[in-house]
């Protein structure tokens, strides 16, 4: 699972480093490390609690299966250049096993699904608005 996450997330980190190309390389790495640490401190526990306790109850074998399926899907997506979220795939794997073992929390999945569904249009509207504002101010 760690290999799959690294394979999937490394291009994103490189993209962030390229975004900061106007700084010297050591500053890029420092900025990236600080921002990732802050994000982890702010949200990692909430995500871990949701994934480990709120979606489905899994025994060790079921947890292994969810991780194996997540790894295979993320590695395959990375091989073909498909943009997937390791966390999204993992949530789907955990929920799928919960559907079979009868412990799936559909209310929690609905909340997660709604947040994922809203992310794309909200990001599109915000980026369009900011671009329009910056473009208009720049003229």
C-alpha positions as CSV (number, residue, x, y, z in Angstrom):
1,X,0.0,0.0,0.0
2,X,2.9,2.4,0.8
3,X,4.4,1.7,-2.6
4,X,1.1,2.4,-4.3
5,X,0.6,5.6,-2.4
6,X,4.1,6.8,-3.2
7,X,3.7,5.8,-6.9
8,X,0.5,7.8,-7.1
9,X,1.4,10.8,-5.0
10,X,5.0,11.5,-6.2
11,X,3.8,13.2,-9.4
12,X,1.6,15.5,-7.3
13,X,4.6,16.5,-5.2
14,X,6.7,17.1,-8.2
15,X,3.9,19.3,-9.6
16,X,4.0,21.3,-6.3
17,X,7.8,21.6,-6.6
18,X,7.4,22.9,-10.2
19,X,4.9,25.4,-9.0
20,X,7.4,26.9,-6.7
21,X,10.2,26.9,-9.3
22,X,10.9,30.6,-8.8
23,X,12.6,29.7,-5.4
24,X,15.9,28.0,-5.0
25,X,15.5,24.2,-4.7
26,X,16.2,23.9,-0.9
27,X,13.4,26.5,-0.3
28,X,11.0,24.5,-2.5
29,X,11.6,21.4,-0.4
30,X,11.2,23.3,2.8
31,X,8.0,25.0,1.8
32,X,6.6,21.7,0.6
33,X,7.5,19.9,3.8
34,X,6.0,22.6,6.0
35,X,2.8,22.7,4.0
36,X,2.4,18.9,4.1
37,X,3.2,18.8,7.8
38,X,0.6,21.4,8.5
39,X,-2.0,19.6,6.4
40,X,-1.2,16.4,8.1
41,X,-1.5,17.9,11.6
42,X,-4.8,19.5,10.8
43,X,-6.6,16.6,9.1
44,X,-4.8,13.3,9.2
45,X,-6.4,12.1,12.5
46,X,-9.9,12.9,11.3
47,X,-9.3,11.0,8.0
48,X,-7.7,8.1,9.8
49,X,-10.6,7.9,12.3
50,X,-13.2,7.9,9.6
51,X,-11.5,5.3,7.5
52,X,-10.6,3.0,10.4
53,X,-13.8,3.3,12.5
54,X,-16.7,4.9,10.7
55,X,-17.0,3.2,7.2
56,X,-17.1,-0.5,8.1
57,X,-15.8,-2.9,10.8
58,X,-13.0,-5.1,9.4
59,X,-11.0,-8.0,10.8
60,X,-7.4,-8.4,9.9
61,X,-8.0,-10.5,6.8
62,X,-10.6,-8.1,5.6
63,X,-8.3,-5.1,6.2
64,X,-5.5,-6.9,4.3
65,X,-8.0,-7.5,1.4
66,X,-9.0,-3.9,1.3
67,X,-5.4,-2.8,1.2
68,X,-4.5,-5.3,-1.4
69,X,-7.3,-4.3,-3.7
70,X,-6.5,-0.6,-3.1
71,X,-2.9,-1.2,-4.0
72,X,-3.6,-3.1,-7.2
73,X,-6.1,-0.5,-8.4
74,X,-3.8,2.4,-7.6
75,X,-0.8,0.8,-9.2
76,X,-2.8,0.0,-12.3
77,X,-4.2,3.5,-12.5
78,X,-0.7,4.9,-12.1
79,X,0.6,2.7,-14.9
80,X,-2.0,4.0,-17.3
81,X,-1.7,7.6,-16.1
82,X,-5.2,7.7,-14.6
83,X,-5.6,10.4,-11.9
84,X,-7.0,8.6,-8.9
85,X,-7.0,9.3,-5.2
86,X,-5.5,6.6,-3.1
87,X,-7.8,7.6,-0.3
88,X,-10.9,7.4,-2.5
89,X,-10.0,3.9,-3.7
90,X,-9.3,2.8,-0.2
91,X,-12.7,4.1,1.1
92,X,-14.4,2.2,-1.7
93,X,-12.5,-1.0,-0.8
94,X,-13.4,-0.7,2.8
95,X,-17.0,0.0,2.1
96,X,-17.2,-2.9,-0.4
97,X,-16.1,-5.3,2.2
98,X,-18.5,-3.7,4.7
99,X,-21.4,-4.4,2.2
100,X,-20.5,-8.1,2.2
101,X,-19.9,-8.5,5.9
102,X,-23.0,-6.4,6.9
103,X,-21.1,-3.6,8.7
104,X,-21.2,-0.9,6.0
105,X,-22.2,2.5,7.3
106,X,-24.1,3.9,4.3
107,X,-24.8,7.2,6.1
108,X,-21.0,7.9,6.4
109,X,-20.4,6.9,2.8
110,X,-23.2,9.3,1.7
111,X,-21.4,12.1,3.6
112,X,-18.1,11.2,2.1
113,X,-19.6,10.9,-1.4
114,X,-21.3,14.3,-1.1
115,X,-18.1,16.0,-0.1
116,X,-16.3,14.4,-3.1
117,X,-19.2,15.3,-5.4
118,X,-19.1,19.0,-4.3
119,X,-15.4,19.3,-4.6
120,X,-15.2,19.4,-8.4
121,X,-17.8,22.1,-9.1
122,X,-16.7,24.2,-6.1
123,X,-13.1,24.1,-7.2
124,X,-14.1,25.0,-10.8
125,X,-16.2,28.0,-9.7
126,X,-13.5,29.3,-7.3
127,X,-10.7,28.9,-9.9
128,X,-12.8,30.6,-12.6
129,X,-13.7,33.4,-10.2
130,X,-10.1,34.0,-9.1
131,X,-8.8,33.8,-12.6
132,X,-11.4,36.3,-13.9
133,X,-10.6,38.6,-11.0
134,X,-6.8,38.4,-11.6
135,X,-7.2,38.7,-15.3
136,X,-9.5,41.8,-15.0
137,X,-7.2,43.4,-12.5
138,X,-4.2,42.8,-14.6
139,X,-5.6,44.8,-17.6
